[in-house]
Every structure is written in C-alpha cells, then in structure tokens.
Amino acid sequence: MPSAWWGTIFHPPRLAHPFGGESSIRYILEKTPLIDFETFRKNIAAGETTCAKVLDEVLLQIERKSRLNAFLTLFADQARERAVIIDRRIREGTAGPLAGMIIAVKDIICMKDQKLTCGSKMLRSYTSPFDATVVKRLLDADAIIVGKTNMDEFAMGSSNENSAYGPVLNPVNEATVPGGSSGGSAAAVAAGLAMTALGTDTGGSVRQPAAMCGVVGLKPTYGRVSRYGLVAFASSFDQIGVFGSTVTDVASVLNVIAGHDSCDATSVSTPVPDYRVSLGKEVRGIRIGLPREYFTTSLAADIAGSIGKKVDALRRHGAVVNEISLPHTEYTIAAYYVLTMAEASSNLARFDGARYGERAPGVHDVQELYVESRSNGFGSEVKRRIMLGTYVLSAGYYDAYYLKGQKVRRLIQQDFVNAFGEIDCILTPTSPTTAFRFGEKISDPLQMYLSDVYTVSANLAGIPGINIPCGKDSGGLPIGLQLLGKPFDESTILKVGHFLEHV
C-alpha cells in the first residue's frame, strides 16, 4: 500500500518515559530460579514440599517484585484455600495432571466473579459472569491460578506500554520492555512469579514477549485451543497460548487446554495427542527450513549468530536443514495490520457505554454517550486501530484494502502449504531485536509494528509457532528462536524445541 496513506494516518502523541529519568531505573540483580513444574512434582512425590508451601513462596516473590507491575489482580486467599485442597488430593491419589501448578492468566481471559479489564479503563469495573473454557480445564486439572496479568490494552501492542495500568518491566533488565501484548504473563514466568502463564497471540503476542523475557512461549494452531471466554481483538487471528520456563511445562499445559469445545464455533475436533510423548526423542531425519526472507542484513548480528549455533547443533545431530523461500513475506505486516484493524473496529464496537464498558457521566443524548464513553475509555493505540479499521472497511476502500488484504493472506497461507510439502518445520528468529528501551518506539507505530515482522505470518496462516530461548546478546538480553509447524502438528515443534533447549 502507498506510504503516503500510512503517513497521513499515524500521528501518535509522545508518551512520557515511565521512570522519569535514567537515575531512577533499577535492575533486578538477585537471581531468581525459574519454577519448574517437573521438579516441583518430583519434590512433592518425595515429600519434600507441599503446594501450600510453594504457593506461599511465590506470593512472597510477587510482593517483593511488585515493581514489575506484572499482575493486575491477585487471588492470594482463593489460591491458598485451593492449595490446601490440592495437597489433600495429592495425598489421596486423586489429584489432576496439573496438581499444584501455579499459573497466571492474562487479563483478557474470563474468570467467573473476577475483574476483567483487558488492560483498559473501559472495563475497569467489569466482572466476568463465567469462566473461559481454558480456565475451567485448568481448574479441573487442579492447577492453582494465582492472578490476572497486565497487558497492552485489548491486546494491541508489542511492548506493554499501552496498558491503562502502567507498563510491565522486563525482569531481565528493568530499563527495557517485556514485549507485548502478553508482557505481564511473560514477565511473571521469567521472574519466578508463576510456573506457567496463559497469554494470547494475535500476531506474536506470546512468542515475542517470550523471546524478550527469555522464556518458552507457544502459539497453538488456530482452532486447537478454545477461544470461548477470550475477549476478541481480531477473531480470525486470536489464539490462547502458553508461557513456561521449559518446553515440558508448556506441553503439560497444552495437554489440558487443547481440544474441541462446543462453545467455540472455531474449535476443531482433531484428536489431541499427548504432547509430552515426543519430548526427548532424537531430531535425526527431521527436515527443517530456513526461510531466506527472514535472515537478512536487518537482523541483529547477535541474534543471527546465536541462531546459527543452534542450526549447527541440529545438523550435527542428524537434522536436515536447508534454505527455503516464503516469497510473500514482505507483505505480511501490511496484510496483518489491515485485516486485524478491520476486525478490531468491528469487535470493539460493542464497548459504547450503553451495553458494555464505562459510561461517561453527564451526557445528554446517545451520540454524546458513545463519543464521550469511547474517547475516555480507550487509549490512543486502541483508538488508532479502530479508526484505521473503520477506514479500510468503509465504502470505497473495502476493495482497495480489506479485500486485497484477504487475498494476500491466502497467498501467504499457500507459501506455507508449499513449504511444508518438502519440510517438517521452519526455523526463524522470533524478533528482529532483543528487548528495547521504554519510549524508544512508542512514538513511531510503524517501527513498533515491525517488532512482529517474524511472527505475524503464523497467525495469517493459522499455523503453530513456539519461541525457544537462544542465548543472550552482548548486553545480556535474551534472544529468541522461533519454530513454525504444520497445522495441528505442535508435537514436532515441541520436540525440536525440547532438543534446542538442551544443546
């Protein structure tokens, strides 16, 4: 699309640096070991600890690290009560597969009788009347949900600077962003405030913050995990995903939340395998593609070097790694943002002050109610996307932008179909840079949107993707490596990811 069109739309206000100055920036100097659910289960089986004891330790860490702003709501009392019940079930031998797993949930996923803000002032007083399907499945498996995590407003952002409740700090370096929009969930796992966490991924919002915080982050195939109870941003892109400190923990959660749900019309009935079975198996003979369009001179040298070492390890262990081409890659960002903004403008129309959301006081007619409620309730990034989405759907522009975006989406999907005819999975960078500093990109939306340049294609195509930590750059910031798989073949990328985290 013509650059002039973009230039006339984006005039974002400058936001103040959240810390007020360099001297006030603090770093987390203490080393916090990540909470590994597998180790926890072994300790429980050996009688060395209890769910209640570990939960108390986690709640203490959350209090000590409250400056990270990772959580919007905590369920300390409910979690303690649940821990006692689950300890009894463990002793009786009746506990579920996630017994005692302490998990955080992004605050865009419904939990009955709990606040659901979506990181927005628009919903600051809203309480959900029901549980999302993923929440119900976690509770049925005896997981302990410790709280709701901070996020970019309505999942619109790549840095977590768009939350109405303040930015989340990256636990690795507090001067940098944690990524977004699921930055609170990524930070919670990276800081040892939860064993695992749920996020949502519309264009990379699980994988990109996982890369910037140095944890594992999985986006399943579209339709693999129910979206019932997920507040929609872009319905044909949104997918609930999982953060964890290890691939094994992520696979354990996926085992529980995956599967058909009659409440979600986009949920598929494809059988769900045990994702843990393939972990630890050799990668010999697996065919892996490196798309040349993803490895250009614009990729940071530290990231390219770290990924190169992992590729060498794959080859040494018998994987077949070859260059491939995804020829329509250059159009992914434009197609993604045209389509998602269009869907956002439709989905967020319900938040008008009459049916949902905060109602502006002192209004005199319906038009004033809509204008004032939406003007006061939404932040600048959400307003920008609603306006752009309304524009591309309007008469005279639908064919030029939205319809063309859908055609490009089909071409991108076909690129992956063609590639997967010859290979088993694709290996790419997750992000073109490591975590950037607060305020660095917030005034330039185009630069911010390019943070997702390697991740949006998976959402356009509906395929699964996972971030695997891949070393650190010269400044000590985490580097992420992305694996993309065939539709409903999460097992392969989990297997390769498990190998990569151990070499």
C-alpha positions in Angstrom: 0.0 0.0 0.0 1.3 3.5 -0.6 3.5 5.0 2.1 1.6 8.3 1.8 -1.5 6.6 3.2 0.3 5.4 6.3 1.9 8.8 6.8 -1.5 10.7 6.8 -3.0 8.3 9.5 -0.3 7.9 12.2 0.2 10.9 14.3 0.6 9.4 17.8 1.2 11.5 20.9 4.5 11.2 22.7 4.3 9.3 26.0 6.4 10.2 28.9 9.2 7.8 29.9 7.6 5.7 32.7 10.6 6.1 35.0 11.0 9.8 34.9 14.8 9.6 34.2 17.8 7.4 33.9 18.8 7.7 37.5 15.5 6.1 38.7 16.0 2.9 36.6 16.5 -0.2 38.7 17.6 -3.6 37.7 16.8 -7.0 39.2 20.2 -8.0 40.5 19.0 -11.0 42.5 19.0 -14.2 40.5 15.6 -15.9 40.8 15.5 -19.5 39.7 12.6 -20.3 37.4 9.9 -22.5 38.9 10.0 -25.8 37.0 6.8 -27.8 37.4 8.5 -31.1 36.7 11.0 -30.5 39.6 8.1 -29.4 41.8 6.2 -32.7 41.1 9.3 -34.7 42.0 9.7 -32.8 45.2 6.0 -33.3 46.0 6.3 -37.0 45.4 9.4 -37.2 47.6 7.5 -35.4 50.4 10.0 -32.6 50.4 7.4 -29.8 50.0 3.7 -29.1 49.6 1.6 -27.0 47.3 0.8 -24.6 50.2 4.5 -24.0 51.0 5.5 -23.4 47.4 2.5 -21.1 46.9 3.5 -19.0 49.9 7.0 -18.6 48.5 5.5 -17.5 45.1 3.2 -15.0 46.8 6.2 -13.6 48.7 8.1 -13.2 45.5 5.2 -11.4 43.9 5.1 -9.0 46.7 8.8 -8.4 46.6 8.7 -7.8 42.9 5.6 -5.8 42.7 7.5 -3.0 41.0 7.5 -5.2 37.8 3.7 -4.5 37.6 3.2 -7.9 36.1 -0.2 -8.5 37.9 -3.4 -6.5 37.8 -5.3 -8.8 40.2 -4.1 -11.4 42.7 -6.1 -14.2 44.1 -4.0 -14.9 47.2 -6.7 -16.1 49.6 -8.5 -18.3 47.0 -5.2 -19.7 45.9 -4.2 -20.6 49.5 -7.6 -22.4 50.0 -7.2 -24.3 46.8 -3.6 -25.3 47.6 -4.8 -26.9 50.8 -7.5 -28.9 48.9 -5.0 -30.0 46.2 -2.4 -31.1 48.8 -5.2 -33.4 50.3 -6.0 -34.7 46.8 -2.3 -35.5 46.2 -2.1 -37.5 49.4 -5.3 -39.3 48.5 -4.1 -40.1 44.9 -7.0 -38.3 43.3 -5.2 -35.1 42.0 -5.3 -33.9 38.4 -2.4 -33.8 35.9 -1.5 -30.2 36.8 -1.9 -30.6 40.5 -0.3 -27.7 42.3 0.9 -25.9 39.1 0.9 -22.2 39.9 -0.3 -20.4 36.8 -1.1 -16.8 35.9 -3.8 -15.8 33.3 -3.7 -12.8 31.0 -6.4 -10.3 31.9 -8.3 -10.7 28.7 -9.5 -14.2 29.6 -12.7 -14.6 31.6 -12.7 -15.9 35.2 -16.0 -16.1 36.9 -16.7 -13.4 39.5 -13.3 -11.8 38.9 -12.4 -8.5 37.3 -11.7 -8.5 33.6 -10.1 -5.2 32.5 -8.3 -6.1 29.2 -5.7 -3.5 30.3 -8.3 -0.8 29.6 -10.1 1.9 31.6 -13.1 0.9 29.5 -13.6 -2.3 31.5 -12.1 -1.3 34.9 -15.3 -2.0 36.7 -16.3 -5.1 34.8 -16.7 -8.5 36.4 -16.9 -11.7 34.3 -20.0 -13.8 34.9 -18.4 -17.0 33.7 -15.2 -19.0 33.2 -13.4 -19.3 29.9 -13.1 -22.9 28.7 -9.3 -22.8 29.2 -9.8 -21.6 32.8 -12.3 -24.4 33.6 -10.0 -27.0 32.1 -7.0 -25.7 34.2 -9.1 -25.8 37.4 -10.4 -29.3 36.6 -6.8 -30.4 36.3 -6.1 -29.0 39.7 -3.9 -26.0 38.7 -3.8 -23.0 41.0 -4.5 -19.7 39.3 -2.6 -17.0 41.3 -3.7 -13.9 39.4 -4.5 -12.0 36.2 -1.6 -10.4 34.4 -1.0 -6.9 32.9 -1.2 -6.4 29.2 -1.4 -3.9 26.3 -4.9 -2.6 26.2 -7.2 -5.1 24.4 -4.0 -6.9 23.3 -3.0 -4.1 21.0 0.7 -3.6 21.4 4.2 -5.0 21.2 5.8 -3.6 24.3 3.2 -3.5 27.1 3.5 0.3 27.1 -0.2 0.6 26.1 -1.7 -0.7 29.4 -4.0 1.8 31.1 -2.5 0.5 34.4 1.1 1.3 33.6 3.9 -0.6 31.8 5.3 -4.0 32.8 9.0 -4.1 33.4 11.3 -6.7 31.9 12.7 -8.8 34.8 16.0 -9.3 32.9 16.6 -5.5 32.7 14.0 -3.2 34.1 15.0 -0.4 31.6 13.6 -2.5 28.8 10.2 -3.5 27.7 9.0 -7.1 28.3 7.3 -7.3 24.8 3.6 -7.4 24.3 0.8 -7.7 24.3 1.2 -10.5 26.8 4.1 -8.9 28.6 2.7 -9.4 32.1 2.5 -13.2 31.6 6.0 -13.4 30.1 7.4 -11.3 33.0 5.6 -13.4 35.6 7.2 -16.6 34.4 10.7 -15.0 33.8 10.7 -13.5 37.3 9.6 -16.8 39.0 6.2 -15.4 39.9 4.4 -18.3 38.3 5.3 -21.7 36.9 3.4 -21.1 33.7 1.1 -18.5 32.3 -1.6 -18.1 29.7 -1.4 -15.3 27.1 -3.0 -14.6 23.8 -1.3 -14.4 20.4 -2.9 -12.4 17.6 0.3 -11.6 15.7 3.1 -12.7 18.0 1.9 -11.6 21.4 3.0 -14.8 23.1 6.2 -15.6 21.1 7.6 -12.0 21.0 7.4 -11.3 24.8 8.7 -14.8 25.5 11.7 -14.0 23.4 12.3 -10.7 25.1 12.0 -12.2 28.6 13.9 -15.4 27.9 11.1 -18.0 28.4 9.3 -20.6 26.2 6.1 -19.3 24.5 3.8 -21.4 22.4 1.0 -20.3 20.0 -1.0 -23.4 19.0 -2.7 -23.9 15.7 -5.8 -21.7 15.2 -8.7 -23.8 16.5 -6.6 -26.1 18.7 -7.5 -24.3 21.9 -10.9 -22.9 22.6 -11.4 -19.1 22.4 -14.6 -19.2 24.5 -14.2 -16.6 27.2 -11.5 -14.7 25.4 -12.3 -11.1 24.7 -11.9 -10.7 21.0 -9.3 -8.4 19.3 -9.2 -10.0 15.8 -11.3 -13.1 15.8 -9.7 -14.9 12.9 -6.3 -14.4 14.4 -6.6 -14.6 18.2 -5.3 -17.8 19.9 -4.7 -18.5 23.5 -1.1 -19.6 24.1 1.2 -20.8 26.9 4.3 -19.5 28.6 6.7 -21.7 30.7 10.2 -22.0 31.8 10.6 -25.3 29.9 9.1 -26.9 26.8 8.0 -29.8 29.0 5.9 -27.5 31.2 4.3 -25.8 28.2 3.5 -29.3 26.7 1.8 -30.3 30.0 -0.5 -27.2 29.9 -1.3 -27.7 26.2 -2.3 -31.3 27.0 -5.0 -29.9 29.3 -6.3 -26.9 27.4 -6.3 -28.3 23.9 -9.3 -30.0 22.3 -12.7 -29.4 20.9 -15.2 -27.1 22.7 -18.8 -27.0 21.6 -19.0 -23.4 22.9 -16.5 -22.2 20.3 -17.6 -22.5 16.6 -13.9 -22.1 15.5 -12.7 -25.0 17.7 -11.8 -28.2 15.8 -12.4 -31.8 16.7 -8.9 -33.0 15.5 -7.7 -35.5 18.1 -5.3 -34.2 20.7 -2.1 -36.3 21.2 0.0 -36.4 24.4 2.4 -33.7 23.6 4.9 -34.9 26.2 5.5 -38.3 24.4 7.8 -36.9 21.7 9.9 -34.8 24.0 13.5 -36.1 24.4 13.5 -38.0 21.2 16.2 -37.5 18.6 15.9 -35.0 15.8 17.7 -37.1 13.2 16.0 -37.0 9.9 13.7 -34.1 10.7 13.6 -31.7 7.8 13.9 -28.0 8.8 13.6 -25.0 6.6 15.4 -21.7 6.9 13.4 -19.0 5.0 15.9 -16.7 3.3 13.4 -13.8 3.6 13.8 -13.9 7.4 17.6 -13.9 7.5 18.5 -10.5 6.0 21.1 -7.8 6.9 18.4 -6.1 9.0 18.6 -8.9 11.5 20.8 -8.1 14.6 24.2 -9.8 14.4 23.9 -11.2 17.9 20.6 -12.9 17.0 21.9 -14.3 13.7 25.0 -15.7 15.5 23.1 -17.3 18.3 20.6 -18.9 15.9 23.5 -20.1 13.7 24.9 -22.1 16.6 21.6 -23.8 17.2 21.3 -24.6 13.5 24.8 -26.2 13.6 23.8 -28.3 16.6 20.7 -29.6 14.7 22.9 -30.6 11.7 25.4 -32.3 14.0 22.6 -34.4 15.4 21.3 -35.5 12.0 18.6 -32.9 11.2 18.3 -31.9 7.6 18.5 -28.1 7.4 18.0 -26.3 4.1 17.2 -22.9 2.9 13.6 -22.3 1.7 11.7 -19.4 0.3 8.4 -17.8 1.6 8.1 -15.3 -1.3 5.2 -13.2 0.0 6.9 -12.5 3.4 7.3 -8.8 2.5 3.6 -8.3 2.5 2.9 -9.9 5.9 3.0 -6.8 8.1 0.7 -4.7 5.7 -1.8 -7.5 5.3 -1.8 -8.3 9.0 -2.5 -4.8 10.2 -5.1 -4.1 7.6 -7.1 -7.2 8.5 -6.7 -7.1 12.3 -7.6 -3.4 12.5 -10.7 -4.1 10.5 -11.7 -7.0 12.8 -10.9 -4.8 15.9 -13.1 -2.0 14.7 -16.0 -4.5 14.5 -15.3 -6.3 17.7 -14.8 -3.2 19.8 -18.0 -1.6 18.6 -19.8 -3.2 21.5 -17.9 -1.1 24.0 -20.1 2.0 23.7 -21.0 2.9 27.3 -24.6 1.6 26.8 -24.1 -2.2 26.7 -20.5 -2.7 27.9 -17.8 -0.6 29.4 -17.6 2.6 31.4 -20.4 5.1 30.8 -19.4 8.8 30.5 -21.3 10.9 33.1 -23.3 14.0 32.3 -24.2 13.2 28.7 -27.4 14.5 27.1 -28.0 12.2 24.1 -26.9 8.8 22.6 -24.4 10.3 20.3 -22.7 12.2 23.1 -22.8 9.0 25.2 -20.9 7.0 22.6 -18.4 9.7 21.8 -17.5 10.5 25.4 -17.5 7.0 26.7 -15.2 5.7 23.9 -13.0 8.8 24.0 -12.4 8.5 27.7 -12.4 4.7 27.9 -10.0 3.8 25.1 -6.3 4.6 24.9 -4.5 6.1 21.9 -3.4 2.8 20.3 -6.9 1.3 20.5 -8.4 4.4 19.0 -5.9 4.4 16.2 -6.7 0.8 15.3 -10.4 1.3 15.5 -10.2 4.4 13.2 -7.9 2.6 10.7 -10.1 -0.5 10.8 -13.2 1.6 10.1 -11.5 3.3 7.3 -10.4 0.1 5.5 -14.0 -1.3 5.8 -15.7 1.9 4.6 -17.4 2.2 1.3 -14.9 2.9 -1.5 -12.0 1.5 0.4 -13.1 -2.1 1.2 -11.9 -3.5 -2.1 -8.7 -1.5 -2.1 -7.6 -2.5 1.4 -9.6 -5.2 3.2 -10.4 -7.4 0.2 -6.8 -7.1 -1.1 -5.5 -8.0 2.4 -7.6 -11.1 2.4 -6.2 -12.1 -1.0 -2.6 -11.6 0.2 -3.4 -13.6 3.3 -4.4 -16.5 1.1 -1.1 -16.2 -0.8 0.9 -16.3 2.4 -1.0 -19.4 3.5 -0.2 -21.0 0.2 3.5 -20.2 0.8 3.4 -22.3 3.9 1.5 -25.1 2.3 4.1 -25.3 -0.5 7.0 -25.2 2.0 5.5 -27.9 4.2 5.3 -30.2 1.3 9.1 -30.5 1.5 9.9 -29.9 5.2 8.6 -30.7 8.7 9.1 -27.4 10.4 10.5 -23.9 9.8 13.2 -22.2 11.9 13.4 -18.4 12.1 14.2 -15.5 14.5 11.4 -14.6 16.8 12.1 -10.9 16.9 14.4 -8.7 14.8 15.9 -7.2 18.0 16.2 -8.0 21.7 14.2 -6.1 24.2 14.3 -2.3 23.5 14.1 0.6 26.0 10.9 2.2 27.2 9.9 5.0 25.0 12.2 4.0 22.1 9.4 3.1 19.7 6.2 4.3 21.2 6.1 7.5 19.1 6.6 5.6 15.8 3.9 3.0 15.3 5.4 1.6 12.1 8.7 0.8 13.9 6.7 -0.8 16.8 4.7 -2.9 14.3 7.9 -4.2 12.7 8.7 -5.8 16.1 6.2 -8.5 14.9 7.7 -8.9 11.4 8.7 -12.6 12.0 5.7 -13.7 14.0 2.6 -12.4 12.2 2.8 -14.8 9.3 1.9 -17.7 11.6 -1.3 -16.0 12.6 -2.1 -15.2 9.0 -1.6 -18.8 8.1 -3.2 -20.2 11.3 -0.2 -22.5 12.0 1.5 -23.2 15.4 4.7 -21.4 16.5 6.9 -21.5 19.5 9.7 -19.4 20.9 12.7 -21.1 22.4 15.4 -19.1 24.4 18.5 -19.0 22.3 21.3 -17.3 24.3 21.8 -13.6 25.1 23.1 -10.6 23.2 26.2 -8.6 24.0 24.1 -6.6 26.5 22.9 -9.7 28.3 19.3 -9.5 26.9 17.6 -12.8 25.9 17.5 -13.9 22.2 14.6 -15.9 20.9 14.4 -18.6 18.2 11.1 -19.4 16.5 9.9 -22.8 15.2 6.8 -22.9 13.0 5.0 -26.2 12.3 2.3 -27.7 10.1 -1.3 -27.2 11.2 -2.1 -29.3 14.3 1.5 -30.6 14.4 2.5 -28.9 17.7 4.3 -32.2 18.6 7.1 -31.6 16.1 7.9 -28.1 17.1 7.7 -29.1 20.8 10.1 -32.0 20.1 12.6 -29.8 18.2 12.2 -27.1 20.8 12.9 -29.5 23.6 16.1 -30.6 21.8 17.3 -27.0 21.3 16.8 -26.0 24.9 19.2 -28.8 25.9 22.1 -28.2 23.5 
